[in-house]
């Protein structure tokens, strides 16, 4: 069956947004005074592989995506990921317009925590097996429409809502984008979606292959102390054209 042009555009571009909003599924839970609020933590995340399914639907006349993530449950086995069938997945949730396969990806943070509020996202943290591949529901994100096209462009900031602490270890180099006005963004995850051969060891020389806009710089640095980025709602992020994801350093 031939897909409508609008749906083709949606499937091609929506992944560029979901990874900006996604956060890691954590391995341990902490107690909270409010039983509806959960804080989950994870360590030793660096260079760990994960994948995501994005279930796209309409809510209140806008596009939203339900993000399901493998991290903390499995390492997204290649055979299971390759067998993912968007058509079969689409039928699991009534009202789903499309399912985007988003991965594989690899974390560049060493540890993280995320706070889920069940009063806002009742299904957050729920674990489901999709034809044998376990995933956890992370969040529901709005998918912006820019000039009539869903998704975001490379090197353009996006604001996402999440309550997280992302920590980068001084033991590993960090990779940054610097905008013409001096804003610094640190890579939180690299992607093999556009370049299946991209690895952690190749990130140091990535600047020579990126099509950086005028005035932008890519650099790799060593840090003397661990770097922790704390957000309590609005988080500024962007991607390069390979769908590697960066967060603004504040």
KOLVEXLUM-253451 format. One record per residue (C-alpha): x, y, z; residue in three letters. Coordinates in Angstrom, 3 decimals. Example, Ala and Ser with C-alpha at 12.3 -4.5 7.8 and 13.67 -1.06 7.14 Angstrom:
KOLVEXLUM-253451
[[12.300 -4.500 7.800] ALA],
[[13.670 -1.060 7.140] SER],
//
This chain:
KOLVEXLUM-253451
[[0.000 0.000 0.000] UNK],
[[1.340 3.475 -0.913] UNK],
[[1.687 5.805 2.081] UNK],
[[0.221 9.327 1.823] UNK],
[[2.916 12.016 1.323] UNK],
[[2.153 13.584 4.711] UNK],
[[2.768 10.296 6.491] UNK],
[[6.035 9.773 4.606] UNK],
[[7.214 13.189 5.801] UNK],
[[6.179 12.346 9.336] UNK],
[[8.083 9.066 9.416] UNK],
[[11.186 10.634 7.898] UNK],
[[11.411 13.612 10.229] UNK],
[[9.812 12.814 13.560] UNK],
[[12.786 10.833 14.906] UNK],
[[14.856 13.988 14.906] UNK],
[[12.583 15.239 17.658] UNK],
[[12.002 12.181 19.807] UNK],
[[15.614 11.676 20.803] UNK],
[[15.779 15.274 21.927] UNK],
[[13.039 14.631 24.425] UNK],
[[13.890 11.124 25.500] UNK],
[[15.581 10.326 28.782] UNK],
[[17.126 7.105 30.018] UNK],
[[15.115 4.413 31.737] UNK],
[[16.811 3.995 35.073] UNK],
[[17.925 0.893 36.911] UNK],
[[16.935 1.737 40.485] UNK],
[[14.163 3.665 42.183] UNK],
[[14.459 6.044 45.113] UNK],
[[11.779 6.688 47.703] UNK],
[[9.729 9.879 47.526] UNK],
[[7.400 11.548 50.033] UNK],
[[4.736 11.582 47.316] UNK],
[[3.850 8.060 46.079] UNK],
[[2.932 9.536 42.695] UNK],
[[6.464 10.884 42.193] UNK],
[[9.260 8.452 41.281] UNK],
[[12.980 9.185 41.049] UNK],
[[14.989 6.581 39.144] UNK],
[[18.765 6.452 38.875] UNK],
[[21.348 4.667 36.764] UNK],
[[25.152 4.416 36.749] UNK],
[[27.781 3.154 34.279] UNK],
[[25.795 4.304 31.252] UNK],
[[28.723 5.423 29.089] UNK],
[[28.666 3.908 25.578] UNK],
[[25.675 1.713 26.431] UNK],
[[23.412 0.963 23.496] UNK],
[[19.672 1.654 23.450] UNK],
[[16.794 1.896 20.986] UNK],
[[13.345 3.450 20.988] UNK],
[[9.899 3.108 19.485] UNK],
[[7.888 6.273 18.980] UNK],
[[4.130 5.819 18.719] UNK],
[[2.719 8.904 16.967] UNK],
[[-0.861 9.991 17.536] UNK],
[[-3.097 13.059 17.617] UNK],
[[-4.059 14.627 20.933] UNK],
[[-5.964 17.893 21.255] UNK],
[[-5.420 18.659 17.556] UNK],
[[-1.638 18.280 17.763] UNK],
[[0.872 15.500 17.103] UNK],
[[2.305 13.759 20.139] UNK],
[[4.647 10.814 20.488] UNK],
[[4.731 8.147 23.180] UNK],
[[8.396 7.245 23.718] UNK],
[[9.362 3.676 24.696] UNK],
[[13.033 2.914 25.435] UNK],
[[15.095 -0.273 25.921] UNK],
[[17.720 1.148 28.279] UNK],
[[17.966 -0.633 31.612] UNK],
[[16.060 -3.627 30.254] UNK],
[[18.325 -4.882 27.455] UNK],
[[20.961 -3.648 25.020] UNK],
[[18.629 -3.617 22.028] UNK],
[[19.777 -6.930 20.483] UNK],
[[20.541 -6.433 16.803] UNK],
[[18.405 -9.354 15.610] UNK],
[[15.357 -8.210 17.558] UNK],
[[15.788 -4.621 16.459] UNK],
[[16.151 -5.648 12.822] UNK],
[[12.943 -7.675 13.123] UNK],
[[10.943 -4.648 14.344] UNK],
[[7.823 -4.290 12.217] UNK],
[[6.274 -0.790 12.308] UNK],
[[3.026 -2.059 10.782] UNK],
[[2.579 -4.726 13.458] UNK],
[[3.570 -2.271 16.210] UNK],
[[1.093 0.309 14.942] UNK],
[[-1.760 -2.113 15.574] UNK],
[[-0.934 -2.464 19.276] UNK],
[[-2.294 0.936 20.277] UNK],
[[-5.567 2.210 18.763] UNK],
[[-5.225 5.664 17.261] UNK],
[[-1.545 5.307 16.354] UNK],
[[-0.764 7.112 13.088] UNK],
[[2.745 5.760 12.669] UNK],
[[5.564 4.062 14.546] UNK],
[[9.116 5.329 14.164] UNK],
[[12.083 3.065 14.921] UNK],
[[14.636 5.306 16.620] UNK],
[[18.033 3.704 17.071] UNK],
[[20.458 2.321 17.748] UNK],
[[21.959 5.010 19.957] UNK],
[[24.717 5.095 22.590] UNK],
[[24.857 7.193 25.768] UNK],
[[27.825 9.458 26.429] UNK],
[[26.690 10.304 29.955] UNK],
[[28.049 8.241 32.846] UNK],
[[25.068 8.429 35.181] UNK],
[[21.658 10.022 35.312] UNK],
[[18.460 10.417 37.261] UNK],
[[14.944 11.183 36.102] UNK],
[[11.865 12.233 38.048] UNK],
[[8.486 10.991 36.888] UNK],
[[5.248 12.504 38.165] UNK],
[[2.353 10.072 37.739] UNK],
[[-0.079 12.963 38.052] UNK],
[[1.283 14.300 34.759] UNK],
[[2.355 11.066 32.986] UNK],
[[0.381 8.131 34.432] UNK],
[[2.095 5.488 32.264] UNK],
[[5.668 6.704 32.774] UNK],
[[7.887 3.841 33.905] UNK],
[[5.568 1.102 32.643] UNK],
[[7.404 -1.889 31.094] UNK],
[[5.973 -3.730 28.082] UNK],
[[7.279 -6.480 25.805] UNK],
[[6.895 -5.658 22.110] UNK],
[[7.079 -9.034 20.384] UNK],
[[9.818 -10.066 22.813] UNK],
[[11.700 -6.747 22.988] UNK],
[[11.163 -5.147 26.395] UNK],
[[10.822 -1.382 26.614] UNK],
[[9.891 1.160 29.235] UNK],
[[7.542 4.078 28.693] UNK],
[[9.595 7.245 29.230] UNK],
[[7.509 10.225 28.268] UNK],
[[4.975 11.737 25.916] UNK],
[[6.317 14.557 23.785] UNK],
[[4.767 17.194 21.573] UNK],
[[6.036 17.032 17.989] UNK],
[[6.451 20.539 16.570] UNK],
[[5.318 21.515 13.107] UNK],
[[7.783 23.878 11.436] UNK],
[[6.683 25.364 8.104] UNK],
[[4.154 22.595 7.750] UNK],
[[6.676 19.800 8.374] UNK],
[[6.869 17.783 11.621] UNK],
[[10.262 17.552 13.290] UNK],
[[13.269 19.831 13.775] UNK],
[[16.200 20.921 11.629] UNK],
[[19.874 20.259 12.483] UNK],
[[21.608 22.895 14.613] UNK],
[[18.291 24.438 15.688] UNK],
[[17.461 24.593 19.394] UNK],
[[14.441 22.745 20.754] UNK],
[[12.945 23.083 24.231] UNK],
[[11.826 19.824 25.834] UNK],
[[10.227 19.222 29.213] UNK],
[[11.998 16.806 31.532] UNK],
[[13.355 16.685 35.078] UNK],
[[16.779 15.048 34.850] UNK],
[[20.356 15.116 36.089] UNK],
[[22.859 14.041 33.416] UNK],
[[26.453 13.515 34.604] UNK],
[[29.516 13.331 32.342] UNK],
[[32.591 11.660 33.823] UNK],
[[36.013 13.330 33.777] UNK],
[[37.383 9.919 32.763] UNK],
[[36.020 10.349 29.234] UNK],
[[36.425 13.135 26.670] UNK],
[[33.372 15.253 25.964] UNK],
[[32.305 16.424 22.513] UNK],
[[30.811 19.854 22.026] UNK],
[[29.199 22.144 19.512] UNK],
[[29.808 25.881 19.895] UNK],
[[27.429 28.311 18.212] UNK],
[[28.515 31.623 16.672] UNK],
[[27.207 33.459 19.744] UNK],
[[29.276 31.266 22.087] UNK],
[[26.620 28.875 23.348] UNK],
[[28.108 25.457 24.183] UNK],
[[26.257 22.155 23.712] UNK],
[[27.640 18.813 24.922] UNK],
[[26.867 15.539 23.132] UNK],
[[24.730 13.293 25.340] UNK],
[[24.255 10.440 22.855] UNK],
[[25.595 9.467 19.447] UNK],
[[23.539 7.761 16.789] UNK],
[[24.040 5.036 14.194] UNK],
[[20.843 5.892 12.352] UNK],
[[22.458 7.960 9.600] UNK],
[[25.931 6.446 9.876] UNK],
[[25.832 2.796 11.031] UNK],
[[29.641 2.771 11.273] UNK],
[[29.882 5.669 13.709] UNK],
[[31.565 4.625 16.971] UNK],
[[32.753 6.336 20.125] UNK],
[[36.359 6.289 18.891] UNK],
[[35.399 8.263 15.770] UNK],
[[33.782 11.134 17.651] UNK],
[[37.049 13.009 18.144] UNK],
[[37.376 13.561 14.388] UNK],
[[33.666 14.052 13.720] UNK],
[[34.056 17.784 13.149] UNK],
[[35.833 17.163 9.849] UNK],
[[32.805 15.334 8.441] UNK],
[[29.933 17.451 9.795] UNK],
[[28.375 20.090 7.551] UNK],
[[28.635 22.770 10.216] UNK],
[[26.740 26.011 9.551] UNK],
[[28.824 29.143 9.201] UNK],
[[30.356 30.172 12.498] UNK],
[[29.723 26.870 14.275] UNK],
[[32.549 24.784 15.769] UNK],
[[32.895 21.175 16.887] UNK],
[[35.485 20.316 19.514] UNK],
[[36.589 17.513 21.845] UNK],
[[37.810 18.332 25.329] UNK],
[[38.986 16.744 28.557] UNK],
[[37.379 18.006 31.763] UNK],
[[39.057 18.127 35.171] UNK],
[[35.854 17.524 37.114] UNK],
[[32.647 15.638 36.416] UNK],
[[30.042 17.744 34.610] UNK],
[[26.416 17.499 35.748] UNK],
[[23.594 19.145 33.816] UNK],
[[20.491 19.602 35.970] UNK],
[[17.112 20.446 34.494] UNK],
[[13.806 20.988 36.241] UNK],
[[11.503 21.377 33.289] UNK],
[[12.772 23.220 30.212] UNK],
[[15.859 21.683 28.583] UNK],
[[17.538 23.172 25.515] UNK],
[[18.846 20.584 23.063] UNK],
[[19.751 20.232 19.397] UNK],
[[21.082 17.694 16.901] UNK],
[[23.600 17.606 14.080] UNK],
[[22.726 16.116 10.691] UNK],
[[23.720 12.611 11.871] UNK],
[[21.100 12.827 14.657] UNK],
[[23.698 12.940 17.420] UNK],
[[22.105 14.793 20.329] UNK],
[[23.559 17.687 22.350] UNK],
[[22.337 19.522 25.445] UNK],
[[22.995 23.169 26.248] UNK],
[[25.539 23.623 29.033] UNK],
[[24.202 26.103 31.577] UNK],
//
